[in-house]
């Protein structure tokens, strides 16, 4: 552990440059060099603290996590990647795309990779029982985050798979009576692609535009509902513009017309309150790597009362009550991605 101390960095000032206060090109160059000098000094300090100084991290790394972090070598020539030359490793500001695994999550997962590695569906020995208990514990944790029952949580490989199961699975199951889907033009690509796939199969899809503020026009949504509408899919929080849709109002409209509501909540989980009952949500897609969990882990909420039925999109071992119909080697680790 390191103890944080003050970093003293020498930056060129007016004392070193008499023309520092003059708004000319030379002064701008000096300011730019000062900014780069400051950034480089801070990076060097955090990579290799001076003797006698210590640094406190918000969460101390486990032995495994600390060993996994490769030291960054100083290179006077910088780093060139994909044709772009960078003077040093930049700060990561793309958390809506993915996030690093929290060290506590890694610590919780490691035993199930090394010593408790049983298949959770092997129910005839201790190793399987241990993994099964971990999975069911995680199922309860995920359910508690959205005010659902553990029996309504299906583990998947991520939000993309959850979105595919929700859109195509529901419409395929009710295809004899329901042939129409409503979604928005600003949905995630996997939802839009799933809807296009349904169109190729003969289903009708209405792509609602959004207002200048990114919100769905509720009156247009109401007017678009038909007797054969089988699903309405609206993303809770947009992954590009960050707009938060009025899910409670949308849910009331869906309940009024008895149409299932699906929402991609990958960007909402852990950031805003979610209550599937208050919002009248029938299906909800979730992702682990958006909230400091491992990649390759997600979940799908499917309401039990009234029950929402989906047709399996893959054939296989029948895990996750047969709704998923595939074996996922990640399932045993799903219980840790919501423990932050």
C-alpha positions in Angstrom: 0.0 0.0 0.0 1.1 3.5 -0.7 0.3 6.6 1.2 -0.7 9.6 -0.9 1.5 12.7 -0.6 1.7 16.0 -2.4 3.2 15.9 -5.8 5.5 18.9 -6.5 5.9 19.6 -10.2 8.0 22.3 -11.7 6.0 24.1 -14.4 7.3 27.0 -16.6 5.8 30.3 -15.3 6.2 34.0 -16.0 9.4 33.9 -14.0 10.9 31.6 -16.6 9.2 33.2 -19.5 8.8 37.0 -19.3 6.3 36.9 -22.2 4.1 34.3 -20.5 1.2 36.8 -20.2 1.3 37.8 -23.8 -1.4 36.2 -26.0 0.8 35.1 -28.8 1.8 31.8 -30.5 4.9 31.4 -28.4 2.9 31.8 -25.2 0.4 29.2 -26.4 3.3 26.8 -27.1 4.7 27.4 -23.7 1.3 26.7 -22.1 0.9 23.5 -24.1 4.4 22.3 -23.1 3.6 23.1 -19.4 0.4 21.1 -19.7 2.2 18.1 -21.2 5.0 18.4 -18.6 2.4 18.3 -15.8 0.6 15.3 -17.2 3.8 13.4 -17.7 5.0 14.2 -14.1 1.7 13.0 -12.6 1.8 9.7 -14.7 5.3 9.0 -13.6 4.4 9.6 -9.9 1.5 7.2 -9.9 3.5 4.6 -11.8 6.6 4.7 -9.6 6.1 6.8 -6.4 9.3 8.5 -5.1 11.1 6.7 -2.2 9.4 7.2 1.1 6.0 8.1 -0.4 3.0 5.9 -0.6 -0.2 5.9 -2.6 -3.7 5.0 -1.3 -6.1 3.4 -3.8 -9.9 3.6 -3.2 -10.0 -0.2 -3.3 -6.7 -2.1 -2.6 -5.9 -4.6 -5.3 -5.9 -8.3 -4.5 -2.8 -10.3 -5.1 -4.1 -11.6 -8.3 -5.4 -8.2 -9.5 -2.1 -6.6 -8.7 -0.1 -9.2 -10.5 -2.3 -8.8 -13.6 -1.5 -5.2 -14.0 1.5 -4.8 -16.3 3.9 -2.0 -15.5 3.9 0.8 -18.1 7.3 1.3 -19.6 8.4 4.9 -20.3 9.1 5.4 -24.0 10.5 8.7 -25.0 9.3 8.1 -28.6 5.7 7.5 -27.4 3.3 4.8 -28.6 2.0 4.4 -32.1 -1.2 2.4 -32.6 -3.5 2.3 -35.6 -1.6 5.2 -37.1 -2.0 7.4 -34.1 1.0 8.5 -32.1 0.4 9.0 -28.4 3.0 10.5 -26.0 1.7 8.3 -23.1 -1.2 6.1 -22.0 -4.3 8.3 -21.9 -7.0 8.4 -19.3 -10.0 6.1 -20.0 -13.2 8.0 -20.4 -15.4 5.4 -22.3 -17.1 3.8 -19.4 -20.5 3.5 -21.2 -18.7 1.1 -23.6 -17.2 -1.1 -21.0 -15.6 -0.8 -17.5 -12.7 -2.6 -15.7 -13.5 -5.5 -13.4 -13.6 -4.3 -9.8 -10.9 -6.0 -7.8 -13.5 -7.3 -5.3 -15.3 -9.0 -8.2 -12.1 -10.6 -9.3 -11.4 -11.9 -5.8 -14.9 -13.4 -5.6 -14.6 -15.1 -9.0 -11.2 -16.6 -8.7 -12.2 -19.6 -6.5 -14.7 -20.7 -9.2 -11.9 -20.7 -11.8 -9.3 -22.5 -9.6 -10.8 -24.7 -6.9 -14.6 -24.6 -7.0 -14.8 -25.2 -10.8 -17.8 -27.6 -10.8 -20.5 -27.4 -13.4 -23.5 -25.8 -11.6 -25.8 -28.4 -13.4 -23.8 -31.4 -12.1 -26.1 -32.1 -9.1 -24.6 -35.4 -8.0 -21.4 -34.1 -6.3 -20.0 -31.4 -4.0 -18.4 -29.4 -6.8 -21.6 -29.0 -8.7 -23.5 -28.1 -5.5 -21.0 -25.3 -4.7 -21.3 -23.7 -8.1 -25.1 -24.1 -8.1 -25.3 -22.3 -4.8 -23.1 -19.5 -6.1 -25.3 -19.1 -9.2 -28.5 -19.0 -7.2 -27.0 -16.5 -4.8 -26.2 -14.3 -7.8 -29.6 -14.7 -9.2 -31.1 -13.4 -6.0 -28.7 -10.4 -6.0 -29.6 -9.4 -9.5 -33.3 -9.8 -8.8 -33.0 -7.5 -5.8 -31.5 -4.7 -7.9 -34.7 -4.4 -10.0 -37.3 -5.5 -7.4 -37.9 -8.9 -9.1 -38.1 -12.5 -8.1 -35.0 -14.7 -8.5 -37.2 -17.0 -10.6 -37.6 -14.2 -13.1 -33.8 -13.9 -13.8 -32.2 -15.8 -16.7 -28.4 -15.6 -17.1 -27.1 -14.9 -20.6 -23.8 -14.0 -22.2 -24.7 -10.3 -22.2 -27.3 -7.7 -23.2 -27.0 -8.5 -26.9 -28.1 -12.1 -26.3 -30.8 -10.8 -23.9 -32.1 -8.4 -26.5 -32.2 -11.1 -29.2 -34.1 -13.5 -26.9 -36.6 -10.7 -26.0 -37.4 -9.4 -29.5 -37.2 -12.6 -31.6 -38.1 -15.0 -28.8 -41.4 -13.3 -27.9 -42.5 -12.7 -31.5 -41.7 -16.2 -32.5 -43.7 -17.7 -29.6 -46.8 -15.5 -30.3 -46.4 -15.5 -34.1 -49.9 -17.0 -34.8 -51.6 -14.0 -33.3 -49.0 -11.2 -33.0 -47.2 -9.9 -36.1 -46.3 -6.3 -35.2 -43.4 -4.8 -33.2 -42.9 -1.2 -32.1 -39.4 0.2 -31.3 -37.5 3.5 -31.6 -35.0 4.6 -34.2 -32.4 5.2 -31.5 -32.3 1.7 -30.1 -29.1 -0.3 -29.7 -27.9 -1.9 -32.9 -28.7 -5.4 -31.7 -32.3 -4.5 -31.2 -32.6 -2.8 -34.6 -30.9 -5.8 -36.3 -33.3 -8.2 -34.5 -36.2 -6.2 -35.7 -34.9 -6.2 -39.3 -34.5 -10.0 -39.1 -38.2 -10.2 -38.0 -39.2 -8.1 -41.0 -37.4 -10.6 -43.3 -39.6 -13.2 -41.7 -42.8 -11.3 -42.5 -43.4 -9.4 -39.3 -44.3 -5.7 -39.3 -42.0 -3.2 -37.4 -42.8 0.4 -36.6 -39.6 2.5 -35.9 -40.7 5.5 -33.9 -38.7 8.7 -34.3 -37.8 10.6 -31.1 -38.2 14.3 -30.2 -35.3 16.7 -30.4 -34.6 16.0 -26.8 -34.3 12.3 -27.5 -37.5 11.3 -25.8 -40.2 9.1 -27.3 -43.5 10.9 -28.2 -46.0 9.1 -26.0 -48.9 10.1 -28.2 -47.2 8.7 -31.3 -46.5 5.5 -29.4 -50.1 5.2 -28.4 -51.3 5.8 -31.9 -48.9 3.1 -33.3 -50.3 0.3 -31.2 -52.4 -2.2 -33.2 -54.5 -5.2 -32.2 -51.7 -7.5 -33.4 -48.8 -5.6 -31.7 -46.9 -8.3 -29.8 -44.0 -6.2 -28.3 -42.8 -2.7 -27.6 -39.1 -2.3 -27.1 -37.7 1.0 -25.7 -34.2 1.5 -24.3 -34.2 2.8 -20.8 -31.0 4.9 -21.0 -29.5 5.6 -24.4 -25.8 4.5 -24.7 -24.8 7.4 -27.0 -26.8 10.5 -25.9 -27.6 9.4 -22.3 -31.3 10.3 -22.5 -33.5 8.6 -19.9 -36.9 7.5 -21.3 -40.1 7.9 -19.2 -40.5 4.2 -18.5 -43.3 4.5 -16.1 -45.5 6.4 -18.6 -44.5 4.0 -21.4 -45.3 1.1 -19.1 -48.8 2.5 -18.3 -49.6 2.7 -22.0 -48.4 -0.9 -22.6 -50.5 -2.1 -19.7 -53.5 -0.2 -21.0 -53.3 -2.1 -24.4 -52.0 -5.3 -22.8 -48.7 -5.3 -24.8 -45.5 -6.6 -23.3 -42.8 -4.0 -22.8 -39.1 -4.8 -23.3 -36.3 -2.5 -22.3 -32.6 -2.6 -22.7 -31.4 -1.4 -19.3 -27.6 -2.1 -19.7 -26.8 1.6 -19.3 -29.3 2.1 -16.5 -28.5 -0.6 -14.0 -26.6 0.8 -11.0 -27.1 4.4 -12.2 -30.8 5.1 -11.7 -33.5 3.3 -9.6 -35.2 0.5 -11.4 -38.5 -1.2 -10.3 -40.0 -3.6 -12.8 -43.4 -3.5 -11.1 -43.6 0.3 -11.0 -42.5 0.5 -14.6 -44.7 -2.4 -15.7 -41.7 -4.0 -17.5 -42.2 -7.5 -19.0 -38.6 -8.1 -20.2 -35.4 -6.4 -19.3 -31.8 -6.9 -20.7 -28.9 -6.4 -18.3 -25.1 -6.5 -18.8 -22.2 -7.1 -16.3 -19.3 -5.4 -17.9 -21.1 -2.0 -17.8 -21.0 -2.0 -14.0 -17.4 -3.2 -13.2 -18.3 -6.9 -13.7 -16.6 -9.4 -16.1 -17.3 -9.4 -19.8 -19.4 -12.2 -21.2 -22.0 -12.1 -18.5 -25.5 -10.7 -18.7 -29.1 -11.4 -17.5 -32.6 -11.3 -18.8 -35.6 -10.5 -16.7 -38.8 -12.2 -17.8 -42.0 -11.5 -15.9 -43.8 -14.5 -14.4 -47.2 -12.9 -13.6 -48.6 -12.3 -16.1 -46.2 -14.8 -17.6 -44.2 -13.8 -20.7 -43.2 -16.7 -22.9 -40.2 -16.7 -25.3 -39.1 -19.2 -27.9 -35.5 -20.4 -27.3 -33.1 -19.0 -29.9 -30.6 -21.9 -29.5 -31.0 -25.6 -29.0 -28.9 -27.4 -26.4 -28.7 -28.4 -22.8 -31.9 -26.8 -21.6 -30.2 -24.7 -18.9 -31.9 -21.6 -17.4 -35.3 -23.3 -17.5 -35.0 -24.0 -21.2 -35.6 -20.3 -22.2 -31.9 -19.9 -23.1 -31.4 -23.5 -24.3 -27.6 -23.3 -24.3 -24.8 -24.0 -21.9 -22.8 -21.0 -20.7 -19.4 -21.5 -19.2 -19.8 -18.1 -17.6 -22.9 -18.8 -15.6 -21.1 -19.7 -12.4 -19.5 -16.3 -12.3 -22.7 -14.3 -12.8 -23.3 -14.0 -9.1 -20.4 -11.6 -8.5 -21.1 -8.9 -11.1 -23.7 -7.1 -9.0 -21.8 -7.1 -5.7 -20.2 -3.6 -6.1 
